[in-house]
Amino acid sequence: MSNHLSGGKVNIALLQDHLRKKILDLIDKCNGPKAIVWDEALAGPVGLICKYKILLDHDVSRMYPLKFGKLPVTNVNNIIFISRPQIHLMDMIADIVHEEERSGIRKYCYLFFIPRRSQLCEKRLKTKGVYGNFSLIEDLPCDIFPFDSDVLSMEVETTFKDFYLEKDPTSLYQAAQAIMTLQELYGVIPKVTGKGAAASHVWKLLGRLDLEPRTYPSTSQIDHLILLDRTVDLLTPLATQLTYEGLIDELFEIKNTTAHFPSENFDTEDEKDIMSDKKQVILNSADELFAEIRDKNFLAVGAVLSKRANMIKSELEERSGMGSVEQMKVLVAKLPHILAIKKSLGIHTPIAELIKQVTDSSDFLDSLQLEQELMLGVDTDKIQSHIEDCIAHEQPLIKVLRLICMQSATNSGLKQKVLDYYKREIIHTYGFQHILTLTNLEDAGLLKVQQGSRSYTVLRKTLRLTVEDGSEVAPVDINYVHSIYAPLSVRLVQHIVRNGGWGNLTDVLSLLPGPNLDVTQPGPHSQNRRRASVGSQTSSINDSPKVVLVFFLGGCTYSEISALRFLSQQEDSNVEFVVATTKLINGNNFIKSLIDPI
């Protein structure tokens, strides 16, 4: 059990133990020494719940990435493939199995699908002539992974694209299964509120899954489930995150709570990735200093690091003046904590310096200024000179598209001549192949022609999405995570928690896409497990939830998580949030997920 997962009212370590048991039970079905061949996208998430040391105790002696070609020569006769149900991965598995056959050494093969198998994949294995080589093919239902004491992620990158472009709801079924797993561990969630087509779809799937026989705890540890479709707020993932953790993700990308940095900026070689010459840093609340600064606006981080460094320096200097045995005992007791903070300072100070080099650059500041002007509604209907300059200097296409999509979001669509101009410039500069990219962005609603309505302007004023006189260093509102902009998604959550449901937001909700959801679920021992229908108003201002699970369908940013944590820490708050998402995202990988590979 990871101690940092059990820090909240809802003990997320229970989920970790539950998933670990499922994995080990399947692995133990293979007798004797074994090798695991990992789908590389799963190695990180599964590693969060089942460390390599634990696998060693269950006779796993080798681990390899899944790719075409022969495995290294080994005397292990049991080969376990752990893979997502994707066709191209079946081709890799078939290639490895054929290579093992050619070696002439009898190997026993096992295939475990996360989260569950598909008939298409099994058909592909049959077509490749290897289906009969597997002694066992089973599902490994790990639908969601614990990242921290208040963060869960399915780590499915393509949910938004699959549902809105491909019309494929598979990952929403996985989200519904994840919620059912959480209810089996923590109890039936009595109150459910949501917004958007994906939220409505998940609710319907939950109704079908609820017909299956299940065992629930007698009481629920989670009081309220909020389902938020990413289409409800497309602006927030496009905006540059300005919290410490958000900027790390923007600049270096955090994958499965781990980020990599240039090793030359650090004094020690600990956690260095020899293969890539990078410094590997694990980012979660187990690190006390990181837990303190992760949600702060970056402008406030320097002062905290400096204060901590001075405290450590003064405490270590006290050693020379200590004369009594009692004083020495106190120091010895404090020493492990002091050394841990000192080590952490040696990591986060260089990271902060790396970030500062970028945030002080004119290129970063110019883009941030444009973002903030767009959020404030300044000249959003005009062709932006900064975007023109970015295209002219052939800056990364992702950056250009991100800014154009932001302009579209803040202007409730672009004028036809503005959109045509941007399209023409992008195609001339970056290539005709990106016609498909632009089409995808239009189909997903990130780029569109203005139809006359100015919904963002109304939302900005009604929900107070922009606050110009706020403080980043001593914030009093969630706008600090983007300096002046409060994430629309979190504003909605703030209203729901305050009013016990959608309340008087009817006019605002009509400006957002998709149906509304405000329903209740009966308890586990209710004779009639009928659920209220979509749209029924059963909320009460007196039903003040204690623990709220906010599930983002289509991705969630670190800035949104920081904003939710900020809300829970306010003096008048009696709410603790647990955040679940299909994927932890930023503007870069969100746009990238919609670009078809060339």
Sequence and secondary structure as in RCSB ss.txt:
>XXXX:A:sequence
MSNHLSGGKVNIALLQDHLRKKILDLIDKCNGPKAIVWDEALAGPVGLICKYKILLDHDVSRMYPLKFGKLPVTN
VNNIIFISRPQIHLMDMIADIVHEEERSGIRKYCYLFFIPRRSQLCEKRLKTKGVYGNFSLIEDLPCDIFPFDSD
VLSMEVETTFKDFYLEKDPTSLYQAAQAIMTLQELYGVIPKVTGKGAAASHVWKLLGRLDLEPRTYPSTSQIDHL
ILLDRTVDLLTPLATQLTYEGLIDELFEIKNTTAHFPSENFDTEDEKDIMSDKKQVILNSADELFAEIRDKNFLA
VGAVLSKRANMIKSELEERSGMGSVEQMKVLVAKLPHILAIKKSLGIHTPIAELIKQVTDSSDFLDSLQLEQELM
LGVDTDKIQSHIEDCIAHEQPLIKVLRLICMQSATNSGLKQKVLDYYKREIIHTYGFQHILTLTNLEDAGLLKVQ
QGSRSYTVLRKTLRLTVEDGSEVAPVDINYVHSIYAPLSVRLVQHIVRNGGWGNLTDVLSLLPGPNLDVTQPGPH
SQNRRRASVGSQTSSINDSPKVVLVFFLGGCTYSEISALRFLSQQEDSNVEFVVATTKLINGNNFIKSLIDPI
>XXXX:A:secstr
  GGGG SSS THHHHHHHHHHHHHHHTTS SSEEEEE HHHHHHHHHHS HHHHHTTTEEEEEE  SS     S
  EEEEEE S HHHHHHHHHHHHHHHHTT   EEEEEESS   HHHHHHHHHTT GGGEEEEEE     EEEETT
EEE   TTHHHHHHTS   HHHHHHHHHHHHHHHHH   SEEEEESHHHHHHHHHHHHHTTS     SS S  EE
EEEEGGG  SGGGS   BHHHHHHHHH  BTTEEEEEGGG S  TTEETTTTEEEEE STTSHHHHHHTTSBHHH
HHHHHHHHHHHHHHHHHGGGG  SHHHHHHHHHHHHHHHHHHHHHHHHHHHHHHHHHHHTSHHHHHHHHHHHHHH
TTSSTTS  HHHHHHHHTT  HHHHHHHHHHHHHHTTSB HHHHHHHHHHHHHHH GGGHHHHHHHHHTTSS B 
 S  HHHHHHHHTT B TT  SSS SSGGGGGSSB  HHHHHHHHHHHHTSSTT HHHHTTSSS EEEEE   TT
 S      TT     TT   SEEEEEEET B HHHHHHHHHHHTSTT   EEEEEES B  HHHHHHTTS   
